[in-house]
Amino acid sequence: MTFWDGPWHILRYSIDDLRDNLQYCRNELEGMLHQWYCEDRNDWSILPLHKRELMRFATREARPIHIAETAALLGSSPKHTRMLLQQLVEEGWLEPASGSMRITSYRVVQRNKNI
């Protein structure tokens, strides 16, 4: 599994929309890219690449993420991936979603957008 595996996102535009209402199409596409890839999360810019990719993946998934799939995503060992995930927990980006003695899945910490 790679980072790009997963469901397809299809946006449909008529030829008339593309010809006559191009700005609308651009705005809609930009909005969807922000939603899908979290590029509007400027606070993630401080994170190293692997942690940033883990956060993007965790945000895009509608369920908790597991160590095996994130290790495959990064192409790294489960031990290294577990260390990165634990660092993201300690930094307040992720929280454990299951496991008490040994955490097996993680989810994104919901932040208050008004702060």
Secondary structure, 3 states (H helix, E strand, C coil): CCCCCCCCCCCCCCHHHHHHCHHHHHHHHHHHHHHHHCCCCHHHHHCCHHHHHHHHHHHHCCCCEEHHHHHHHHCCCHHHHHHHHHHHHHCCCEEEEECCCCCCEEEECCCCCCC
